[in-house]
Structure formats: C-alpha cells, structure tokens
C-alpha cells in the first residue's frame, strides 16, 4: 500500500485504523460529475471518458456492472490494473485479465492521479473516471460514478431499466445505508480491525445485517421489491467475494453466504443476469486479497478453494417477477 504526498508517491505500511483499532476508510478526492446536458462542465459524450478499474476491487466492480448493463462498452473505454499491489500501488501490466493504460500510458495508477493534480495528496484508489478532453479525473467515488452511468449516458447504449427510479429512491437510499456501513465496508472493518473489541463490534454488525437481509429476501425477490435496483448491484460485489475471500482472509467466519438460503439463491440470480458473469474475475479477486495484504497473509499463499458455482439454478422466480427489462 502507499499514498501520495504533494504529488510524490510514498510507500506506506501504516494501518488505516483509529487509536481504538477501528478501520477508517479514506475519503475520495475527486467529486465532479458528468451530466447529459454538460451543466456540470463535463458533458456526456461517447469516447470522451475512460474508466480505470481493478477486477479485484468491489467498489470498482460496481462501475463495471453498470457499464455492462448500460451497454456502454463502446462509449466508455476501460483499463484494468493487475490484481496484486506492489510497493508502487496499483500497476498496469499484460497479465491475463489486465488492460494497459491506452489513454495516458501510465505504468502505475498514481501517475494518473499526478496528471490530474500535480500536488495531489491522498490514497490512490479505483475506480477512476478520466476525462480525455480535459485530461483530468472527473470522479473517483464509485457510488457517484454508478449513478452517472445509470442516467447520464442514455443517449447511447441502453438506457433502461432505471436502477434508481424516482419512486423508489427513498427506499433504495435507506437500504444502501446499512449495507454500506455494515456489509460493503463492514467486511473491511472486520478484516482490518486492530483490536479484539473493534473486530467483534464490526463482526457482530456485519452478521446482524446479513441476517436482516436474509429475512428481507424471504418475502421479496430483490431488495426493493420485484425489480432489480441500484441497491442490489451495490450489495452484489461484496456477496460474490464473501465465501472466497472474506470468510477466511478477513475472519468473517460466522456463516458463509452459501449457508443463507435466500442470500445464496439471490446471489446466483444476480450473477446469472445477462452480462454480469463477465464482470467477475475470481482469479483477480483472490490473487489481490491474499497477495496484497502481507500483514494479514505473510506467506501470500492463495488458497485453491472454495469451489463456487454461481451458475447453479436458483429459486428466486418463486417470488415476484422483476419489472420488464430488469432481467430475471
């Protein structure tokens, strides 16, 4: 791991933890927006924007899901970093599943951040939405990029269904909040805790939330009802990594997702939506977590298991069918 300080990369092995041992996620730095009408200063246009992602990263995975669902592959290009982080952070190479930086020719992602802001200080993270015209980073906050992809590029690709419809926004926001706090970020708060108390606090909140989601999905096919929404695509990247990585590597071992009947069937339902399987690269996922966190896995040995089959039939069609065009 590392960080930039006034435009210079520094190797940094310090823990991102507070004094009481709780994991603290760094805030994102670039928060501009692409809009269809260009009122933000960044107009949605085909070929103008580029995504930097890691197959390993659940936050970046969200953006790749929306790019695939919106059929924006020919509108927004992409570069994929190598799964393992080295002393220089995220690196571009020609390993299977990687895509070099065809826009800026960078070898390391921190070079892209420096191009955007010469004196940048902070963590260098994915995803990154880059503007070719202005030669800068528009945004590196996944939740905001997802919403841009959902609505602002509807003149190209496929603009339906709306995964953040106006009628469901309050409910989606209410669902997203505990999922982010206790599941998406909760697995990190569990895995990177530096005291027993911090670990147990995060662990208990994580599984209490998973238990609540299991109950919720007993009565509805998707989190907000009978159609897939943003809330489902924000939860999916954590669920698909859970049994392969978080159970063992992050000590989230009270139960596997496979042990939850509703969550495990729901996970397979989402995985089997058109285009989604192609966004999941389990080799990159496992390779990153087990090889990049030397403090958690000093040997850097990547486990061979578990055997996961997300293509098995699911039972979710016993519940309400999704809205037309929403998949299922």
HELIX and SHEET records of a PDB file:
HELIX    1   1 UNK A   58  UNK A   69  1                                  12    
HELIX    2   2 UNK A  109  UNK A  116  1                                   8    
HELIX    3   3 UNK A  142  UNK A  151  1                                  10    
HELIX    4   4 UNK A  166  UNK A  168  5                                   3    
HELIX    5   5 UNK A  169  UNK A  179  1                                  11    
HELIX    6   6 UNK A  180  UNK A  184  3                                   5    
HELIX    7   7 UNK A  186  UNK A  191  1                                   6    
HELIX    8   8 UNK A  196  UNK A  216  1                                  21    
HELIX    9   9 UNK A  230  UNK A  241  1                                  12    
HELIX   10  10 UNK A  242  UNK A  246  3                                   5    
HELIX   11  11 UNK A  257  UNK A  259  5                                   3    
HELIX   12  12 UNK A  261  UNK A  271  1                                  11    
HELIX   13  13 UNK A  277  UNK A  279  5                                   3    
HELIX   14  14 UNK A  282  UNK A  292  1                                  11    
HELIX   15  15 UNK A  316  UNK A  318  5                                   3    
SHEET    1   A 2 UNK A   2  UNK A   5  0                                        
SHEET    2   A 2 UNK A   8  UNK A  11 -1                                        
SHEET    1   B 4 UNK A  77  UNK A  80  0                                        
SHEET    2   B 4 UNK A  49  UNK A  53  1                                        
SHEET    3   B 4 UNK A 128  UNK A 131 -1                                        
SHEET    4   B 4 UNK A 136  UNK A 139 -1                                        
END                                                                             
